[in-house]
Amino acid sequence: MTTLLLDETVFEDFCAGYGGAKQLLDRIMDGSVSAYVSPLTIVNLWRNGDLNRKSEIAYRSILTFTEEIQLNLDMAIAAGRAMVSVVLDEEQQKLDYFGLISSIASQCGYTICTRRPDKFSIFDCDVLTY
């Protein structure tokens, strides 16, 4: 069974009707894919000022099919070390997110599932797009 760590794009794209995200969620619901989510991803989703009730309901529904993964000290240290070596770009404010999610995936042996593989490719982790 494939184990994935979902980033925020899976949630956003599902709500936007993107077919790849819907197919992924179908695989998660039928049990052929195991899905994890970081609380950091949830923070990023809920801090969006444009979050409406329909999206919130969809996000909560997706969460019922995922397991929560907790950030531990080793993951945080690895993320900090990885972020030191990265040259900052226009998305500097999101670097902590990409670094932490990459670290979580690497530490747990999971593959990150995202629409934005380029944002994670600067870190040492496996990435799958849908």
C-alpha positions as CSV (number, residue, x, y, z in Angstrom):
1,M,0.0,0.0,0.0
2,T,1.2,3.5,-0.8
3,T,1.6,5.9,2.1
4,L,1.3,9.6,1.4
5,L,1.7,12.8,3.3
6,L,-0.9,15.2,1.9
7,D,-0.1,18.9,1.5
8,E,-2.6,21.7,1.2
9,T,-2.9,21.5,-2.6
10,V,-4.8,18.2,-2.3
11,F,-7.5,19.8,-0.2
12,E,-7.6,23.0,-2.3
13,D,-7.7,21.2,-5.6
14,F,-10.4,18.8,-4.4
15,C,-12.6,21.7,-3.6
16,A,-11.8,23.3,-6.9
17,G,-12.9,20.2,-8.7
18,Y,-9.5,19.1,-10.0
19,G,-9.8,15.6,-11.4
20,G,-6.4,14.4,-10.1
21,A,-7.3,15.3,-6.5
22,K,-10.6,13.6,-6.8
23,Q,-9.0,10.4,-8.1
24,L,-6.5,10.5,-5.3
25,L,-9.2,10.9,-2.7
26,D,-11.2,8.0,-4.2
27,R,-8.1,5.9,-3.7
28,I,-7.7,7.0,-0.1
29,M,-11.4,6.3,0.6
30,D,-11.2,2.8,-1.0
31,G,-8.2,2.0,1.2
32,S,-5.6,1.5,-1.6
33,V,-3.7,4.5,-0.4
34,S,-2.9,5.4,3.2
35,A,-2.9,9.2,3.8
36,Y,-1.4,11.3,6.6
37,V,-1.7,15.0,7.2
38,S,0.4,17.4,9.3
39,P,-1.2,19.9,11.7
40,L,0.9,22.5,9.9
41,T,-1.0,21.8,6.7
42,I,-4.2,22.3,8.6
43,V,-3.0,25.6,10.0
44,N,-2.1,26.8,6.4
45,L,-5.6,25.8,5.2
46,W,-7.5,27.4,8.0
47,R,-5.5,30.6,8.0
48,N,-6.7,31.4,4.5
49,G,-9.0,34.4,4.7
50,D,-11.0,33.1,1.8
51,L,-12.0,29.9,3.5
52,N,-15.7,29.4,3.1
53,R,-18.1,27.0,4.8
54,K,-18.3,24.7,1.8
55,S,-14.5,24.3,1.7
56,E,-14.3,23.9,5.4
57,I,-16.9,21.0,5.2
58,A,-14.9,19.4,2.4
59,Y,-11.6,19.8,4.3
60,R,-13.1,18.2,7.4
61,S,-14.5,15.3,5.3
62,I,-11.1,14.6,3.8
63,L,-9.6,14.7,7.3
64,T,-11.8,11.8,8.3
65,F,-9.9,9.6,5.9
66,T,-6.4,10.7,7.0
67,E,-4.2,10.1,10.0
68,E,-2.5,13.0,11.9
69,I,1.2,13.0,12.0
70,Q,2.9,14.8,14.8
71,L,6.0,16.9,14.4
72,N,8.7,15.7,16.7
73,L,12.0,17.1,17.7
74,D,14.1,15.1,15.2
75,M,11.8,16.3,12.4
76,A,12.1,19.9,13.5
77,I,15.9,19.8,13.8
78,A,16.1,18.1,10.3
79,A,13.8,20.8,8.8
80,G,15.9,23.6,10.4
81,R,19.1,22.1,9.0
82,A,17.6,21.7,5.5
83,M,16.3,25.2,5.5
84,V,19.7,26.7,6.3
85,S,21.1,25.4,3.0
86,V,18.3,26.7,0.8
87,V,18.6,29.9,-1.2
88,L,15.5,32.0,-0.5
89,D,13.1,33.0,-3.3
90,E,9.9,34.9,-3.6
91,E,8.1,32.4,-1.5
92,Q,10.3,32.8,1.6
93,Q,7.3,33.1,3.8
94,K,6.3,29.5,2.8
95,L,9.8,28.0,3.2
96,D,9.1,26.9,6.7
97,Y,6.1,25.0,5.5
98,F,7.8,23.3,2.7
99,G,10.8,22.5,4.9
100,L,8.7,21.1,7.7
101,I,6.5,19.0,5.5
102,S,9.6,17.7,3.6
103,S,11.2,16.8,6.9
104,I,8.1,15.0,8.2
105,A,7.9,13.0,5.0
106,S,11.6,12.1,5.1
107,Q,11.7,11.2,8.8
108,C,8.6,8.9,8.4
109,G,9.6,7.4,5.0
110,Y,6.5,8.9,3.3
111,T,6.1,10.4,-0.1
112,I,4.7,13.9,-0.3
113,C,1.7,14.2,-2.6
114,T,1.3,17.7,-4.1
115,R,0.6,19.8,-7.2
116,R,3.8,21.8,-6.5
117,P,6.6,19.2,-6.6
118,D,9.1,21.9,-7.4
119,K,8.6,23.5,-4.0
120,F,9.6,20.3,-2.2
121,S,12.3,19.1,-4.6
122,I,14.9,21.4,-3.0
123,F,14.7,19.2,0.1
124,D,15.7,15.6,0.4
125,C,12.3,13.9,0.1
126,D,10.2,11.8,-2.3
127,V,7.5,13.7,-4.1
128,L,4.5,12.5,-6.1
129,T,2.2,14.7,-8.1
130,Y,-1.3,13.9,-9.1
